[in-house]
Amino acid sequence: QVQLVESGGGLVQAGDSLRLSCAASGRTFSSYAMGWFRQAPGKEREFVAGISWRGGSTRYADSVKGRFTIYRDNAKNTVYLQMNSLNSDDTAVYYCAAATLTRVPLLTSYEYDYWGPGTQVTVSS
């Protein structure tokens, strides 16, 4: 069992930065991959970024490459999503997810087996 709780969401203006955090508890955090997804109103949940168990491998959606950075601190059982140059298209509920059966970053939501409740990010233009 893994419990995940996101934090750091909020209302920002276009061009601003925001850092999301996801605190994990339960199973050994350093043994599995993590990811961030988002879901905008009326749209399907989409992959944002993923990171391997030790943080050495990352993957990003094309829409956030160069603007978002995923990283993790295994000593703190936390994964982060640094978001820069935010725009209105980034408005969504952001979810962190754990893929406990793998150590490599995955792109599809069905491969993640634990999810946090989500945190709202709203970017005003």
C-alpha positions, 0 to 999 in steps of 0.5 A, a space after each residue: 500500500 502507498 498513500 500519496 498527498 499532493 500540495 502546492 497548487 494554487 492560482 497564478 498568473 501566466 508566466 509564473 512558476 509553481 512547485 508541486 510536491 507529493 509526499 508518499 508513505 507506506 511502501 519503500 519510496 525509493 523502490 518504484 517509479 513516480 509520475 505526474 498527470 493532469 486533467 483539465 475540465 472536459 478532457 481526459 487525464 494526461 501524462 505530464 512527467 515521470 521519474 525512475 526510482 533513483 531519479 536518474 531517468 525522466 520523461 516528459 510530455 511534449 507540451 511541458 518539455 523545457 518548462 517543467 522539471 520532475 525530481 525526487 528526494 528519496 530521503 524525504 519520500 517526496 517527488 516534485 514538479 517544478 513548473 515554469 512559464 505557466 500558461 492557461 493551457 496548464 490549468 488542471 487538477 494535477 495528480 501524482 501517481 506511483 508505479 510500484 511494479 516498475 522502476 522506470 518512468 511510464 507514460 500511461 495512467 493504467 500502469 500506475 497503481 496508486 494515486 493522490 487526490 489531486 491539487 488544483 492549478 489555475 493559471 490566469 492569462 
